[in-house]
Amino acid sequence: MAAGTVLAGVGIAACGSDEPKIAIPEGIPPGVGLPTPPIDINAPGRSADQLGDWSAGLSSDVGIGTTALTAYGYAAAVMAETLPGCGIGWTTLAGIGSVESRHGTYDGSAVDAVGQVSPIIRGIPLDGGPGVAEIPDTDGGTMDGDSVHDRAMGPMQFIPETWLKWGVDANGDGRIDPDNIDDAALTAARYLCARGGDLTTAAGWQQALMAYNLSGDYLALVRDRASAYSVGTRPA
């Protein structure tokens, strides 16, 4: 299990417009969306900043803040260069980020220019209650603040055990931080590629998403949002 959703069922309201609605593609996998320009994934500092112009031109249309959008684009670019057989699109990461935390803005949180989410986002205790998995504490409460049960952490909602295995420093600050959207997005991409293999296939994409969250409703919701992003519009 990678994540615990804090925002399942929460939609992003579309802006009112007289323009014809853009048709949202159906099927799995969702499209990969507007391609990112070539970048140096090993550039010093926050490498994702190279996608600033790309994200600025897309942010308003899809309803995603520029910092979060560059994080998703950078994560997809890293995987395209380091594991080209995966084929994960930034749209899939954005779909997950939307469902999990409204791209790091759930319940008044905000994403700063270097990707830090504050206040930090923590899920409910995974105590085996109705509709909730039971996961006893795995980190002594040092990461998620709960020494009895695990809680999902950060904008992509990783549980501590999964984060400790898959977490990566994506912004070059020397920390592997579940509350940084760069680190969280690239960690999610690595996890999804490892679990699904070829995400350009329906079987691979579905396998990856079910590993992230074992729920058909969750998969459908991520798919719908990612598909909207793939054609440059906001989810309904």
N, C-alpha and C positions, 0 to 999 in steps of 0.2 A: 504494500500500500504506500503510495507516494503522498497522497494529499487528503485533507479533510475539508470539504467545501463549507465556507461560511456564507456564500452568496447564492447557492443553488436556487433558481427560480427568480432571481432579481434581474430584470431587464434593463436595457439602456434605452431611454425614451428617444424616439426619432424626432428631429426637428420638423415642425410644420412646413409644408412646401407645396406650391402649385405644380411643381415639376412631376412628370410621370415617375412612378416608383420603379426603382431598378429591380429587375427580376433576380431573385436569389437562387443560385444553382442548388439542385438537390443531389443527393448521393454522397458516397464516401470514396475517397477522401475529399475534403474541401480543397478548393483551389489554393495555390500558393501566393496569390496576390501580386501587387506591384513589385517587380524585382528590385533588389537593392543594388546600388552601384558597386563596382569593385572597390574594395578597401584592403588596407593592411591590417589583418586581424591581430598582429603582434605589435602594432604601433604603441609607443609609450603613453602612459596616462590612460584615460578612459577612451579606449579604442572605439567604442560605440559612437563617440561624438562625430566621427567621420560621416555618420549617417544623418547629421543634423538637417541638411537641406532636403534630403529624401523624406524624413519624418515631418518636417515643417509643411511640405506640400501635400501631405496625406492626412495629417492629424485631425483637422477640422472635419473632413469628410467622414472619417471612421469613428470620430469621437473618442480618440485615445490621446492622452498627453504625449508630448514629444519625447520626453525622457523615457517613458515606458515603451513607446513605439521604437525608439532606437535600440532599446534593450532587446526587444523581440527580433528586430532585424539583424542585430549583431549576432545573437545566438544562432539564428538560421544560417548566417554567413559563415560562422565558425564551423558549424557542422557540415556545410557544403564543401568546405576546404579540407577538413580533417576526416570526415566520414561521408564521402559523397554518395555512397550507396543508400544512405538513409532517406534523403530527400525531404526532410521536414521543412515546412514552410513557416514563415513568421506568423501567418494567419492562425495556425494551430496553437501556437504559444499565446497569441493574443486572445483566442477563444477561451483558453484555460484561464488566463489572467483576468478576463472579464468575469467569468463565472466565480472564480475563487475569491477575488478581492476588489472587483471593479478597478483593475489595473493599479492596485495599491492605494485606492482612495476610499476604501470601505470605512464607514462609520467615522468620517471626518479625518481620516489619515490623508497624508499628502506625500508625493514623491519629489525630492529635491533634485537639483541639477546634476548631482553625482549618483542618483539612483537610490538614495536612502529613503526608506518609508518611515514616517513618524506621524503620530504615535505608532508603535509596532502593532502588528495585527496577529492575534492569537485566536485559534478556534476554541470550541467548547471542549470540556474534558471528554476524552474517548473512554467512557466509563461503561459501555454496554447498554446504555439506556435505549429507549425506543428509536429504531432507525440509526443507531450509532454503534460502531465497532467498539469492542473492548480491547484496549491496548494499555497494559500496565506501564508505569514509568520506565523509560529506558535510559534517561540521561541525568537522573538525580535532580531533575528540575532546573538544571543549569542553563538550558537553552530555551525551554518553553515556559518556565516559571511554575511548573506543576510537578511536585515530587511524588504524586500518587498515580496519576494517569498521564499519558502523553497528550499533547495538544498540537494541532497543525500550526505551522509558523509561517509568517511572512506573506508576500503578495502572491506566491504560487502555492502556499499552504502545504509545506512539507512537514512530515512528522520527524522528530529528532533522529530516529534510527536510520531512516532513509537519507536524511540530509548528511549524516556523518559518513555514509558510504559514498554518496554521489556528489556532494557539494563541491563547488569549484569557485575560485576567484576569477571573475570575468572582467573586473574593471581595474586590475593592477594595483589595488591599494594594500595588498598583502594580507587581506582578511577574507575568509570564506563565510559570508554573512547571509543568512536566510532572509534578513530584513533589507537587503539591497536588491533592487529589481534586476540589475545586471547579473549578479551572481545567481539569483533565483531562476531567471529565464534560461541561462545557459545550463544550469543544473537540470532543469526540466527537460531541455532539449536532449541532453546526454542520456537521461533516464528513459525518455520515450524512444529514442533510437535504439538503445540497448534492449528494450523490451519488445519493440515492434519490428525491428529489422528494417525492411523497406517500407517506409510510410507513404510511398507513392501508390501502393496497392491498397485495396479495400481491406484485405485481411490484415496487413501489417498495421495500418492506421487504427483499425478497431482493436487489435490486440494491444497496441501501445496505450490507447485511451482507457481500456478496461483494466490495464495494470495500474494506471494512474489513479483511477477511481472505479471500483467494480460496480457500475450502475449504468444500465441502458439509458435511463433518463438523462444522466450526466453526459454520456457520450452524445446523445442527440442535441442537447443544449449547446455543448461546445461546438459540434458540427455546424449548427445553425448560425452561431455567432461568427465562427471562422469563415463560413461561406459568405456571409455578408461582407466581412472585411476583404475577402478575395475579389469582390467586384467594387471595392472602394466606397462602401456605404456603411451606415450604422445598423446594427441589429434592430429588429422590430421590437 
